[in-house]
Structure formats: structure tokens, C-alpha cells
Amino acid sequence: MKRIIKFICVIVVMVSFLNIITACNPNAPDPLPYNATFVHENLKESFLYAEENRIDIPYENKDFDINDPESKMYTWDTTLPSYRAFVFTTESELDQAFDAIPDIDLNEKMLVVVLLCGDGFIVSEIKVENNVLNLKIMNSQSYITREIKLLKLLIEMDKKEIIDMKVSIVS
């Protein structure tokens, strides 16, 4: 019993030490610019699956007929773009896209939404130049052997005048 307690104590000390080292890492990435933070809110199904918002992933076929051998359970239009990006600056825009409007001060902040395909991502760069918002997103997982799914990236950031948006997705 004493050996088990000693072992657990050693593990706790090691984990604590690793947390201290990684928290004080001078090579740790800088916080995102423009006071950007990730938002965890539910987008409306009607927004996510609207024809004009679809991306290059499989979607459930609403007309699927189990009795029809020609019927397909999923549809996949590979001519669609690999992502869709939106900038929300008004409450009416948020109301169209969200189940519950996020608590965002739209006088000072805006919400960026990117719909993309994959199973994980890392935002490596956010930059505004000449009123163009540039996002660089790194795919953190390979989805060759994983389920291909719709990812929703929601970023609240300082309000900027945006006339265009460019998203780079790096594998």
C-alpha cells in the first residue's frame, strides 16, 4: 500500500513539474492578435446546412429511400469550396446564424465564422492588412483514416473594417 501511495505522489509531482515547465516556456506561442478568442456557441442547422453555405464534405441525403437500391444515404458535391467564411458585425446577422445570440459587444467586437472540413485545426495566424482579414489555419489531424466532418471555427475579435477575407488551410 505504501508503494502505491509513493508511486502516486511521484506521478503527481512529475505532472506538476511538467505543467510548470510548459507554462513558463519562452517558446510558447503568443496570444492571438486583436484580442481574438474562440467562441463556443451553437450555429443554427438552417445556417449550417443552407445550400449557399455548404462545403466539400458528405451531407445526409434528405431524400434517401432505404427501399430504393439507387438511393444514396449521403451526397457529396466535390465542386463545392473547401471552406466558407463569414464576418458578423450586426445582431441581425447573428440572429440568422445562431440558436442563441452570443453575448458580444458589436460596437467593439466582431465574430468570424469559418466552416471547414477536417477533424482538428490550429489557428496559426490572424492578420488584417488593407481591410483584408487573413486567417492561416493548420489542420492538426490527418483525416485520411478519420471521419470527414464539418468543423466550425468561431473567433470573437476586435472590430475591424473588413472588405474581404482570405483563409489559408495548411495540412
N, C-alpha and C positions, 0 to 999 in steps of 0.2 A: 504494500500500500504506500509506503514511504517513497519507493522508487517511482511510482506513478505520479505522486504529488511533485517530486523533484522534476520529473520529466515535463509535467505541465507547466511548472514555474519556468523552466529553461525555455520552453516554447513561447510563453508569454513575454519573457524578457527579449528574446530574439525578434519577435514580431514588433514589439515596441521600439526596439533599436532600429529596425528597418524602416519603420514609419518616420522616425526622427531623421534618419539619413535622407530619405526620399523627400520629405517636406522641406528640408533645408538644401536641396540640390540646386546649385547655381546654374545647372544646365536645364532646369525645368523650363517649359515654355512660358512665355509671357502671357498675361491675361489677354483676351481678345480686345481689340481696339473698339472705340466708340461705345464703351460700356456695354458691350454685347453680352447677353446672357441667353441661355436656352430656355424655352418656354415649353411646358408640358400641359397642353390643352387639347381637347377633342375637336377635331375638324368634323364638320357635318358629312355624312355619307353622300348627300346630294352634291356637295362640293368635290369630294374626293373622286367620285365616280362619274362626274359630268363628262360628256363626250369631249368637250373642249379642254379638259384638264387631264385626260388620260395620257399615260406614258407607255413605253415599250416593255410591258410585263403582261403575264396572263391575267385575264379577268374572267370571273364567273359568267357563263353564258346564261342569261335570264330566260332564254327560250329553250333551254336544254330539255329534251324529252327522252326519258330513260327507255321508252318503248321504241324509239326511232334509232336504228343502228347507225344512221348517218349523222345524228345529232352529236355535237361535241359539248362536253361539260365546261370547257374553257375556250375562250377566244384569245388570240394573240396577234396583234397588228404590229409587225416589226417596222412599219413605216412611221410609227409614232416616234416623237423625240425621246431621248433617254431621261430627260427631266423636264419639269415645269417650275418656273419661279415666279413668285408674286411679292409685291410690296404693298402692305396695308397701312394706310395713313388716316382712314376715317372710320368712324364707328359703324357706318352702314356697310362698309366693306367687310369689317369683322363680323357683323351680324349675318352676312350672306355665307360666310365660311365656317363659323364656329357654332357649336351647340350652345355654349355659354360664352358671352363676350369676355375675353381676357381683360383683367384689370391692368390696363396700360394707359398712361397719361399721353394721349395722342398729340398734345401740344408740344411735348418734348421728345417723344419716342415714336418709333415705327416698328412694325412687325414684318419680318421677312419670312416667307414660307417657301421651301423647296421640296417638291415631290420628286423622288428618285428611286432607282431600283438598286437593291443590294441587301446585305444583312448586317451592315455596320458602317460607320463613317467617322471621320475626324475632320473638323473644320480647321484647316491649317492657315488660312489667310482670309481676312476681310479688309477690303480697301475701297475707298471712294476716291476716284480721280475724274475730274471733268464731268461730274454728275453721273458717273457710271459706277454702279456697285459691282465690284469684282469679288467673287467667292471662289476659293480653292478648297475643294473637298477631296479628301483621300479616302478611298474605300479601305476600311480597316480589316475586312474579311474577304476571302475569295468565295464567291458564290457558285463555283463550279460544282461543288458537291453539296451545296446547301440549297434551301428553298429560296427561290427568287420571289421577293415580296416588295410591296410598296413601302418605302420609308418616308417619313415626314420629318423634315428639319425645320424647326421654328426658332427664329432668333429675334429677340427684342433688342433694339439698339437705338442710339441717339438718332434723332430725326435729321435726315439729310435730304436735299433736293435730288431726287433720283429720276433720270430720264431714260436710263437703260440699265440692264443687269446682265452680267456675264458670269456663268458658272463653269468652272473647270473641274471635271471629275477625273482624278488620277487613281489608277489601280495600284 
